[in-house]
Structures are given as structure tokens and as C-alpha cells.
Amino acid sequence: MEYNKEKRPKVGTGVFIMNNQSHVLFLLRKGSHGAGTWCLPGGYLEYGESFLENAQRETKEETDVDVSSVEIVGVTNDLFSEEQKHYVTVFMKSLAWIGTPKIMEPSKCTKMEWFGLGHLPDPLFVSDANFFSDNPWCLCGSNKRFHDCHQA
């Protein structure tokens, strides 16, 4: 493979916001790569920004929700071949949040919905699909792998 400095991977983030029924908040993307797919709130890690700062900033910008604590729950290596993009995505789970989620960037997303872990939306954004296909520890707290807990 030929080295290309311009195509170095960038760092993306995704934040799991869960309600008290273990449903996850997803946004339906439009206008950028991945249009028509469902994704978590998140975005690009900015220079000098911590993961917590990123989760707070991106979640507030996209959903008007304030997160005060996060834990890293996974990392994926994501190739968007159609767009010729490569990301390393850091996934975080919000341990505490307040607010009423609403669409804050209508030019970037058309819908926002809660989905149960056993009924994820389709199609998922590439990085989110990769997260679940990697069979992480389930986000519901069962101490089982995701596929053993929520998938047939």
C-alpha cells in the first residue's frame, strides 16, 4: 500500500446516550458522508481536546444534552471507501446526562430516535456498525457480549 500523508486516518467519536430503559439515542444523517444512515452523536476530535471535552461539545452541539461523565467502551478502525476516508473512532458511553434531546443541527440530521439495543436502526453509519459487529461488552450492564445479550 502506498503511503499518502493526505489520507492519514482522522479521529472520530461516538457517544452512547442511554435512557433508563437501555435505549440508545441515534440521529439520521444527511448532507455529509454517511447520509441516510443512523449514527450516535459525535464528530471529530479537535486539537488539544480530551475525550470528555469532545463528548460534551459534540453532544451539546448536536442534541442540546449535557454529559458530565463518560467512559470509553470501544475503538474501531473505519474505512469509508466510497468517500476515500479513514477514521479511528473512539466510542464513549455517557454515565450521566441531563436535558431533553432535540435536533440542533437540522442541516446535518433529519431525525432523532431512541432505539433498544435489540432493535438497532438500519442502516447504521459505518463506524457504529463496526462497533456492534466487533461484539463488544454489552452496554446494558449485563456483563455479556453484545451478540449474546441482544442479537439472535
N, CA, C and O of each residue as an XYZ file, in Angstrom:
608
protein
N       0.841     -1.183      0.000
C       0.000      0.000      0.000
C       0.885      1.244      0.000
O       1.851      1.331      0.758
N       0.554      2.176     -0.833
C       1.335      3.403     -0.964
C       0.998      4.369      0.173
O      -0.171      4.560      0.508
N       2.026      4.972      0.759
C       1.857      5.942      1.832
C       1.376      7.267      1.259
O       1.935      7.765      0.282
N       0.346      7.833      1.861
C      -0.189      9.112      1.417
C      -0.520      9.931      2.648
O      -1.490      9.645      3.349
N       0.284     10.950      2.912
C       0.111     11.788      4.097
C      -1.279     12.436      4.148
O      -1.830     12.631      5.231
N      -1.837     12.763      3.001
C      -3.147     13.406      2.944
C      -4.281     12.459      3.365
O      -5.357     12.909      3.759
N      -4.034     11.160      3.279
C      -5.086     10.192      3.608
C      -4.878      9.537      4.976
O      -5.415      8.463      5.245
N      -4.106     10.185      5.821
C      -3.934      9.665      7.177
C      -5.287      9.580      7.873
O      -6.162     10.416      7.648
N      -5.452      8.570      8.717
C      -6.721      8.474      9.454
C      -6.930      9.680     10.371
O      -5.983     10.232     10.931
N      -8.173     10.062     10.502
C      -8.581     11.098     11.444
C      -9.250     10.416     12.627
O      -9.625      9.247     12.542
N      -9.403     11.142     13.731
C     -10.043     10.579     14.923
C     -11.484     11.073     14.992
O     -11.744     12.276     15.019
N     -12.407     10.130     15.020
C     -13.817     10.429     15.188
C     -14.276      9.921     16.542
O     -13.586      9.131     17.186
N     -15.443     10.378     16.968
C     -16.003      9.926     18.236
C     -17.486      9.622     18.076
O     -18.156     10.165     17.198
N     -17.976      8.757     18.928
C     -19.395      8.459     19.025
C     -19.748      8.343     20.494
O     -19.008      7.745     21.275
N     -20.884      8.917     20.869
C     -21.276      8.937     22.281
C     -22.608      8.216     22.456
O     -23.621      8.607     21.876
N     -22.591      7.163     23.258
C     -23.822      6.453     23.600
C     -24.513      7.205     24.726
O     -23.981      7.333     25.828
N     -25.716      7.702     24.424
C     -26.579      8.303     25.434
C     -27.722      7.322     25.597
O     -28.446      7.030     24.645
N     -27.881      6.810     26.820
C     -28.906      5.797     27.058
C     -29.920      6.317     28.063
O     -29.571      7.000     29.026
N     -31.191      5.979     27.820
C     -32.224      6.354     28.779
C     -32.392      5.230     29.810
O     -31.661      4.240     29.776
N     -33.346      5.384     30.717
C     -33.496      4.397     31.796
C     -34.119      3.076     31.335
O     -34.258      2.157     32.142
N     -34.498      2.959     30.058
C     -34.965      1.679     29.503
C     -33.871      1.020     28.657
O     -34.154      0.088     27.905
N     -32.639      1.489     28.769
C     -31.498      0.997     27.982
C     -31.683      1.201     26.485
O     -31.190      0.413     25.678
N     -32.397      2.265     26.117
C     -32.496      2.655     24.715
C     -31.400      3.671     24.421
O     -31.022      4.469     25.279
N     -30.897      3.624     23.187
C     -29.793      4.480     22.758
C     -30.315      5.536     21.791
O     -31.163      5.252     20.945
N     -29.803      6.755     21.925
C     -30.197      7.859     21.052
C     -29.380      7.818     19.759
O     -28.149      7.815     19.790
N     -30.088      7.786     18.618
C     -29.458      7.800     17.304
C     -30.011      8.962     16.482
O     -31.149      9.393     16.667
N     -29.169      9.457     15.566
C     -29.527     10.542     14.656
C     -29.465     10.020     13.225
O     -28.592      9.215     12.899
N     -30.378     10.467     12.370
C     -30.368     10.089     10.961
C     -29.605     11.162     10.181
O     -30.030     12.316     10.118
N     -28.478     10.768      9.589
C     -27.553     11.697      8.924
C     -28.072     12.177      7.567
O     -28.783     11.468      6.854
N     -27.683     13.412      7.245
C     -27.908     13.927      5.893
C     -26.792     14.903      5.556
O     -26.169     15.470      6.453
N     -26.538     15.099      4.284
C     -25.659     16.158      3.819
C     -24.154     15.916      3.898
O     -23.387     16.710      3.354
N     -23.710     14.861      4.548
C     -22.275     14.586      4.601
C     -22.073     13.095      4.352
O     -23.024     12.377      4.045
N     -20.833     12.632      4.486
C     -20.638     11.197      4.248
C     -21.509     10.407      5.223
O     -21.666     10.772      6.388
N     -22.052      9.342      4.721
C     -22.955      8.534      5.531
C     -24.390      9.013      5.512
O     -25.183      8.590      6.353
N     -24.750      9.879      4.584
C     -26.134     10.371      4.501
C     -27.092      9.179      4.388
O     -26.844      8.229      3.646
N     -28.190      9.259      5.145
C     -29.184      8.190      5.123
C     -28.907      7.072      6.106
O     -29.646      6.088      6.147
N     -27.842      7.207      6.909
C     -27.541      6.193      7.921
C     -27.776      6.773      9.318
O     -27.770      7.987      9.519
N     -27.979      5.873     10.263
C     -28.199      6.262     11.661
C     -26.872      6.254     12.403
O     -26.064      5.339     12.242
N     -26.654      7.282     13.218
C     -25.393      7.387     13.949
C     -25.621      7.906     15.357
O     -26.678      8.448     15.682
N     -24.616      7.728     16.171
C     -24.595      8.296     17.510
C     -24.197      9.768     17.424
O     -23.582     10.180     16.440
N     -24.536     10.563     18.434
C     -23.928     11.897     18.490
C     -22.415     11.738     18.540
O     -21.907     10.790     19.140
N     -21.708     12.644     17.923
C     -20.254     12.575     17.917
C     -19.696     13.401     16.791
O     -20.419     14.164     16.151
N     -18.416     13.253     16.546
C     -17.802     14.035     15.491
C     -16.306     13.860     15.476
O     -15.793     12.763     15.693
N     -15.612     14.942     15.219
C     -14.160     14.929     15.115
C     -13.536     15.384     16.418
O     -14.035     16.298     17.073
N     -12.446     14.743     16.787
C     -11.661     15.186     17.933
C     -10.855     16.394     17.493
O     -10.113     16.324     16.513
N     -10.993     17.495     18.204
C     -10.267     18.729     17.890
C      -8.891     18.715     18.550
O      -8.675     18.010     19.535
N      -7.975     19.489     18.005
C      -6.627     19.588     18.553
C      -6.682     19.993     20.033
O      -7.332     20.975     20.391
N      -5.991     19.223     20.887
C      -5.898     19.526     22.307
C      -7.116     19.142     23.127
O      -7.135     19.358     24.339
N      -8.129     18.579     22.495
C      -9.380     18.258     23.173
C      -9.309     16.871     23.804
O      -8.834     15.926     23.174
N      -9.778     16.744     25.044
C      -9.861     15.425     25.685
C     -11.107     14.710     25.173
O     -11.977     15.324     24.555
N     -11.182     13.412     25.435
C     -12.375     12.658     25.025
C     -13.615     13.182     25.748
O     -14.678     13.300     25.138
N     -13.493     13.497     27.043
C     -14.630     14.044     27.788
C     -15.057     15.381     27.191
O     -16.248     15.614     26.989
N     -14.103     16.256     26.910
C     -14.440     17.557     26.318
C     -15.118     17.378     24.974
O     -16.074     18.087     24.660
N     -14.633     16.435     24.177
C     -15.237     16.169     22.880
C     -16.671     15.678     23.042
O     -17.580     16.156     22.363
N     -16.867     14.723     23.944
C     -18.214     14.191     24.175
C     -19.158     15.303     24.618
O     -20.297     15.375     24.158
N     -18.689     16.162     25.506
C     -19.526     17.275     25.979
C     -19.857     18.234     24.840
O     -21.012     18.623     24.670
N     -18.853     18.614     24.066
C     -19.053     19.581     22.987
C     -19.958     19.023     21.897
O     -20.944     19.656     21.519
N     -19.623     17.835     21.390
C     -20.384     17.267     20.277
C     -21.828     16.950     20.668
O     -22.754     17.201     19.897
N     -22.013     16.404     21.852
C     -23.361     16.051     22.292
C     -24.215     17.304     22.464
O     -25.387     17.319     22.087
N     -23.633     18.345     23.029
C     -24.366     19.612     23.196
C     -24.690     20.218     21.836
O     -25.821     20.648     21.605
N     -23.705     20.259     20.928
C     -23.923     20.847     19.603
C     -25.012     20.124     18.818
O     -25.796     20.759     18.113
N     -25.064     18.798     18.935
C     -25.977     18.023     18.107
C     -27.336     17.761     18.751
O     -28.342     17.659     18.048
N     -27.377     17.649     20.088
C     -28.617     17.217     20.746
C     -29.093     18.129     21.876
O     -30.191     17.928     22.394
N     -28.304     19.117     22.268
C     -28.583     20.008     23.393
C     -28.595     19.275     24.737
O     -29.173     19.761     25.709
N     -27.957     18.112     24.785
C     -27.836     17.335     26.021
C     -26.468     17.614     26.635
O     -25.464     17.706     25.930
N     -26.445     17.746     27.956
C     -25.190     17.949     28.683
C     -24.746     16.636     29.305
O     -25.459     16.061     30.128
N     -23.557     16.155     28.911
C     -22.974     14.972     29.529
C     -21.913     15.421     30.517
O     -21.173     16.371     30.263
N     -21.847     14.726     31.650
C     -20.876     15.146     32.668
C     -19.849     14.075     32.974
O     -18.874     14.334     33.679
N     -20.051     12.896     32.462
C     -19.123     11.804     32.723
C     -19.243     10.795     31.594
O     -20.347     10.465     31.160
N     -18.091     10.301     31.117
C     -18.102      9.294     30.056
C     -17.042      8.239     30.344
O     -16.062      8.486     31.045
N     -17.269      7.053     29.780
C     -16.239      6.019     29.803
C     -16.048      5.529     28.383
O     -16.999      5.465     27.604
N     -14.815      5.183     28.047
C     -14.526      4.636     26.725
C     -14.991      3.189     26.695
O     -14.649      2.399     27.575
N     -15.779      2.846     25.671
C     -16.335      1.498     25.572
C     -15.850      0.744     24.338
O     -16.162     -0.435     24.174
N     -15.090      1.410     23.467
C     -14.573      0.717     22.294
C     -13.899      1.656     21.315
O     -14.053      2.875     21.386
N     -13.148      1.063     20.401
C     -12.452      1.794     19.347
C     -12.581      0.970     18.070
O     -12.424     -0.250     18.094
N     -12.866      1.642     16.955
C     -12.966      0.945     15.678
C     -12.038      1.584     14.649
O     -11.638      2.741     14.783
N     -11.708      0.813     13.629
C     -10.894      1.252     12.506
C     -11.821      1.266     11.295
O     -12.221      0.205     10.814
N     -12.169      2.455     10.795
C     -13.264      2.585      9.840
C     -12.823      3.139      8.492
O     -12.279      4.240      8.404
N     -13.067      2.361      7.451
C     -12.783      2.801      6.090
C     -14.091      3.143      5.388
O     -15.004      2.321      5.313
N     -14.165      4.352      4.882
C     -15.302      4.800      4.096
C     -14.806      4.823      2.644
O     -14.382      5.862      2.138
N     -14.868      3.676      1.993
C     -14.227      3.523      0.684
C     -14.821      4.453     -0.365
O     -14.087      5.009     -1.182
N     -16.122      4.628     -0.355
C     -16.757      5.481     -1.349
C     -16.248      6.922     -1.257
O     -16.036      7.581     -2.275
N     -16.053      7.401     -0.023
C     -15.593      8.773      0.189
C     -14.076      8.877      0.302
O     -13.537      9.975      0.442
N     -13.380      7.730      0.242
C     -11.925      7.701      0.388
C     -11.497      8.324      1.724
O     -10.563      9.126      1.773
N     -12.199      7.941      2.818
C     -11.885      8.454      4.152
C     -11.561      7.289      5.077
O     -12.049      6.172      4.905
N     -10.730      7.583      6.054
C     -10.308      6.581      7.028
C     -10.342      7.248      8.406
O      -9.739      8.301      8.617
N     -11.057      6.614      9.332
C     -11.172      7.148     10.693
C     -10.856      6.067     11.702
O     -11.118      4.887     11.468
N     -10.301      6.470     12.808
C     -10.257      5.676     14.022
C     -11.313      6.321     14.906
O     -11.230      7.511     15.210
N     -12.297      5.548     15.314
C     -13.408      6.109     16.089
C     -13.355      5.606     17.520
O     -13.279      4.404     17.773
N     -13.396      6.546     18.444
C     -13.409      6.255     19.876
C     -14.863      6.360     20.343
O     -15.504      7.401     20.201
N     -15.360      5.266     20.897
C     -16.739      5.238     21.382
C     -16.765      5.415     22.891
O     -15.988      4.802     23.623
N     -17.675      6.269     23.336
C     -17.831      6.547     24.751
C     -19.289      6.354     25.144
O     -20.197      6.522     24.330
N     -19.491      6.002     26.394
C     -20.836      5.896     26.942
C     -20.982      6.973     28.001
O     -20.151      7.096     28.901
N     -22.043      7.745     27.883
C     -22.317      8.779     28.870
C     -22.846      8.115     30.140
O     -23.820      7.363     30.098
N     -22.200      8.399     31.261
C     -22.627      7.833     32.542
C     -23.637      8.726     33.243
O     -24.397      8.272     34.099
N     -23.637     10.005     32.869
C     -24.585     10.953     33.440
C     -24.883     12.018     32.398
O     -23.972     12.548     31.762
N     -26.163     12.329     32.226
C     -26.547     13.375     31.288
C     -27.836     14.016     31.729
O     -28.649     13.405     32.422
N     -28.016     15.268     31.315
C     -29.263     15.971     31.604
C     -29.693     16.727     30.354
O     -28.877     17.093     29.508
N     -31.003     16.949     30.266
C     -31.560     17.706     29.154
C     -32.588     16.900     28.398
O     -32.776     15.707     28.638
N     -33.239     17.569     27.492
C     -34.213     16.931     26.610
C     -33.625     16.938     25.205
O     -33.482     18.002     24.602
N     -33.283     15.766     24.675
C     -32.652     15.720     23.356
C     -33.525     16.343     22.269
O     -34.728     16.097     22.187
N     -32.877     17.154     21.443
C     -33.557     17.727     20.286
C     -32.533     17.934     19.172
O     -31.332     18.029     19.427
N     -33.013     18.001     17.965
C     -32.138     18.198     16.814
C     -31.661     19.651     16.815
O     -32.456     20.584     16.703
N     -30.349     19.816     16.944
C     -29.765     21.155     16.982
C     -29.109     21.538     15.654
O     -28.852     22.717     15.409
N     -28.839     20.560     14.805
C     -28.213     20.822     13.511
C     -29.054     20.191     12.394
O     -28.682     19.158     11.836
N     -30.193     20.825     12.074
C     -31.076     20.231     11.065
C     -30.441     20.111      9.679
O     -30.944     19.367      8.837
N     -29.351     20.826      9.432
C     -28.671     20.675      8.146
C     -27.839     19.395      8.106
O     -27.401     18.969      7.037
N     -27.617     18.774      9.287
C     -26.801     17.563      9.358
C     -27.604     16.316      9.702
O     -27.154     15.201      9.441
N     -28.786     16.492     10.284
C     -29.593     15.299     10.591
C     -31.074     15.634     10.493
O     -31.502     16.751     10.785
N     -31.845     14.627     10.072
C     -33.276     14.835      9.831
C     -34.164     14.256     10.917
O     -35.312     14.673     11.068
N     -33.647     13.302     11.672
C     -34.455     12.599     12.663
C     -33.607     12.241     13.863
O     -32.386     12.121     13.767
N     -34.268     12.072     14.994
C     -33.612     11.625     16.221
C     -34.586     10.667     16.893
O     -35.756     10.997     17.084
N     -34.099      9.476     17.253
C     -34.981      8.489     17.880
C     -34.208      7.643     18.875
O     -32.989      7.499     18.776
N     -34.933      7.085     19.835
C     -34.382      6.126     20.797
C     -34.616      4.727     20.236
O     -35.703      4.423     19.746
N     -33.598      3.883     20.310
C     -33.698      2.505     19.840
C     -33.202      1.566     20.930
O     -32.191      1.835     21.580
N     -33.924      0.456     21.129
C     -33.477     -0.575     22.053
C     -32.259     -1.289     21.491
O     -32.081     -1.364     20.275
N     -31.428     -1.810     22.371
C     -30.215     -2.495     21.927
C     -30.517     -3.731     21.081
O     -29.690     -4.138     20.264
N     -31.673     -4.321     21.266
C     -32.057     -5.478     20.460
C     -32.740     -5.104     19.163
O     -33.080     -5.978     18.366
N     -32.947     -3.802     18.937
C     -33.653     -3.325     17.742
C     -32.948     -2.078     17.200
O     -33.543     -1.003     17.125
N     -31.700     -2.231     16.832
C     -30.918     -1.103     16.329
C     -31.456     -0.640     14.980
O     -32.004     -1.441     14.222
N     -31.302      0.651     14.674
C     -31.794      1.150     13.381
C     -30.958      0.614     12.223
O     -29.826      0.165     12.402
N     -31.546      0.676     11.038
C     -30.881      0.192      9.839
C     -31.136      1.184      8.719
O     -32.277      1.602      8.526
N     -30.121      1.569      7.985
C     -28.721      1.169      8.108
C     -27.976      2.022      9.141
O     -28.307      3.184      9.372
N     -26.973      1.412      9.744
C     -26.113      2.126     10.686
C     -24.942      2.769      9.944
O     -24.472      2.248      8.932
N     -24.484      3.896     10.457
C     -23.266      4.554      9.993
C     -22.125      3.541     10.110
O     -22.125      2.725     11.031
N     -21.158      3.577      9.198
C     -20.100      2.569      9.125
C     -19.424      2.328     10.476
O     -19.296      1.181     10.903
N     -18.994      3.384     11.147
C     -18.274      3.190     12.410
C     -19.170      2.566     13.476
O     -18.703      1.735     14.256
N     -20.444      2.947     13.526
C     -21.361      2.370     14.513
C     -21.620      0.895     14.210
O     -21.671      0.067     15.120
N     -21.784      0.574     12.927
C     -21.952     -0.831     12.530
C     -20.713     -1.637     12.908
O     -20.826     -2.763     13.392
N     -19.528     -1.062     12.687
C     -18.296     -1.755     13.051
C     -18.214     -1.984     14.555
O     -17.764     -3.041     14.998
N     -18.643     -1.010     15.336
C     -18.627     -1.163     16.794
C     -19.438     -2.396     17.204
O     -18.950     -3.243     17.952
N     -20.652     -2.489     16.721
C     -21.510     -3.614     17.116
C     -21.039     -4.931     16.511
O     -21.182     -5.975     17.147
N     -20.482     -4.913     15.299
C     -20.016     -6.171     14.702
C     -18.774     -6.706     15.421
O     -18.490     -7.902     15.358
N     -18.029     -5.822     16.106
C     -16.875     -6.265     16.900
C     -17.288     -7.008     18.167
O     -16.434     -7.506     18.900
N     -18.598     -7.084     18.429
C     -19.155     -7.817     19.570
C     -18.558     -7.350     20.914
O     -17.942     -8.135     21.635
N     -18.752     -6.064     21.234
C     -18.214     -5.533     22.491
C     -18.993     -6.060     23.690
O     -20.000     -6.751     23.536
N     -18.519     -5.729     24.875
C     -19.319     -5.994     26.070
C     -20.589     -5.176     25.934
O     -20.543     -4.021     25.510
N     -21.719     -5.762     26.288
C     -22.997     -5.095     26.083
C     -23.098     -3.829     26.930
O     -22.616     -3.779     28.062
N     -23.719     -2.832     26.371
C     -23.870     -1.536     27.021
C     -24.935     -1.528     28.107
O     -25.007     -0.577     28.886
N     -25.769     -2.570     28.176
C     -26.864     -2.597     29.142
C     -26.408     -2.975     30.548
O     -27.186     -2.881     31.497
N     -25.165     -3.398     30.686
C     -24.658     -3.763     32.006
C     -24.828     -5.231     32.358
O     -24.665     -5.603     33.520
N     -25.150     -6.067     31.394
C     -25.401     -7.486     31.644
C     -24.131     -8.300     31.885
O     -24.211     -9.441     32.338
N     -22.963     -7.731     31.590
C     -21.676     -8.450     31.633
C     -21.623     -9.593     30.625
O     -20.925    -10.586     30.829
N     -22.376     -9.436     29.526
C     -22.345    -10.379     28.413
C     -21.852     -9.635     27.181
O     -21.868     -8.405     27.136
N     -21.416    -10.390     26.190
C     -21.085     -9.807     24.903
C     -22.384     -9.374     24.225
O     -23.435     -9.983     24.426
N     -22.297     -8.320     23.426
C     -23.492     -7.752     22.804
C     -24.318     -8.796     22.053
O     -25.533     -8.867     22.238
N     -23.676     -9.607     21.207
C     -24.425    -10.586     20.404
C     -25.077    -11.653     21.277
O     -26.126    -12.181     20.907
N     -24.490    -11.985     22.422
C     -25.086    -12.959     23.327
C     -26.267    -12.363     24.084
O     -27.168    -13.082     24.515
N     -26.253    -11.054     24.240
C     -27.271    -10.373     25.031
C     -28.465     -9.911     24.196
O     -29.613    -10.053     24.618
N     -28.192     -9.357     23.008
C     -29.260     -8.698     22.248
C     -29.436     -9.170     20.814
O     -30.365     -8.724     20.142
N     -28.584    -10.050     20.324
C     -28.722    -10.476     18.935
C     -28.963    -11.986     18.872
O     -28.477    -12.753     19.703
N     -29.729    -12.378     17.859
C     -30.010    -13.813     17.682
C     -28.821    -14.509     17.057
O     -28.863    -15.718     16.829
